């Protein structure tokens, strides 16, 4: 598995909400707190509600995008190593199976 494949695996998992294998609970709660703060930002005087909601949405989307990018970059090496380990185990299991069949 190369870096691009590892990034795709992580991104695919994040799209279905599988954050827990990449981020500890405290970090996830911290991010949730940031999102809640952004969501509850009061509108500035004179700014129409629709514009305020658009600005809040942009801030939340931007922060989530940064967070996901950070998760991907922090975990690419881990995913590559885990895949390599899985492959080593699969080869070892295959050798054991074929050795058993030969005897």
Secondary structure, 3 states (H helix, E strand, C coil): CCHHHHHHHHHHHHHCCCCCCCCCHHHHHHHHHHHHHHHCCCCCCCCCHHHHHHHHHHHHHHHHHHHHHHHHHHHHHHHHHHHHHHHHHHHHHHHHHHHHHHC
